[in-house]
Amino acid sequence: MAMTTGGRGNWSGRTGFILAAAGSAVGLGNIWGFPNQVASNGGAAFLIVYTLCCFLVGYPVMVAELSVGRATAKNPVGAFRKLAPGSFIMPLIGFWGVIVGMAILAFYNVIAGWTLSYVLEEFAQFFGSDTTAALLGATDGGIKSAIFALVFMLGTITIVAGGVSGGIERATKTMMPLLIGILLLMTVYVLTRDGSGEGLRQYLLPDFSKINTGLILSALGQAFFSLSLGMGALITYGSYLDRKMNIPQAAGFVTLADFSIAFLAGLLILPAMYVAQSRGVQIVDDSGALIQSTGLVFNVLPELFHQIGGITGLVVGVMFFFLLTIAALTSTISLLEVPVSYLVDEHGMNRKKASILMGAIIGAISLIIAFDPSLIGLFVTIFNNFGLPVGGLMICLFVAYYWKTEKALKEMEDGYEDISGSAFASIWPIFVKFICPLLIALVFLNTLGVI
Ligand code: PHE
């Protein structure tokens, strides 16, 4: 994509876009968020509901976002302005996305900062400097979390300001297979340790009595978060999409890739929790509740790397946290790209200025969270669990009843010539018009106690 200063451009071909969109989707949501949610929400029951949310709600919304993006070649606010000329209300859907995205990036920076500091922690541990390792390997609030969160924000600003999308694509291309490889290796290692069976049971054997509204809402929010939906990130990425791209197919690939990596992370982390527990790491309190869910992955995995020990432990540990850092970076880039493309398109600001301005505002919120990480739970509840599905609901309603699915399908004809008459063309509109909005609305109404 020649997304040079101030200008718009395209991805460097088909794989370029898929890589960038997959890079946006795959991130902390898969490896930090998903296993956390599974562990705190009753294991396999969550996995089942999450799977349904990804494919029945997430995928159709992704197709809708990409179509709106490519049809308008605009940022989320501009996209709705263009499709609904003169309307005051419709562009608010885009504004909603900009605000929700900024809030998500604010807490995301803090967790991404931890992954970065854990790369260094693994080195410190290897070289036996326990105090440095303890300092770097902490997920509590304070100056260390603040510094690393800001470093992460700065890295993201630099990339978005330069518009060096070639970098995103290249980083994703190497990162993704390596990440899958290392997850697989670690999973095999963990599954052969004592204690892993209990984790595997929790992850794969559902206890349906655990399904309740809270669980469904969390699963829905997690699916939107992990697939980068509901806030216009994929409208923005779709706006740089060339006309030869088959949108339904690309969205299918991204959904599947994102889901698979989350599934794999669960297969590793749930058993790893119990292996760690059998070695004395406390992960649950007396009532069986998770002790500290935001730090879970960071408590459990280093324990594993230290068990492997020696140079192998170091290499695996460093590689893992490094890959996770890159995965997080390709996601923060897409999060910052939304407000930046808004300022560039709608206010004529240059890309560099817009990146610095937005980065500074978001970085300031990250600082507050870095000093009090207990806020992360609150942000997840408000912005992931409510903000993103509400955004998704509004996007569905807009595409279904204002822009109309026929127009969206027409847009998708480019890249998918024989779409009319296909099964996709008869099924997707039903999801966007009825099934997705209804499911999202039901979950909300139930959560609010209305039904
Ligand atoms: N999908 C990213 C992840 O799983 C986070 C993200 C959410 C990115 C929303 C962009 C938009 O880590």
Residues whose N, C-alpha, C, O or C-beta is under 5 A from the ligand:
A	BS01	LIG	S24 A25 V26 G27 L28 G29 N30 F225 S226 L227 S228 L229 A233 S331 S334 L335
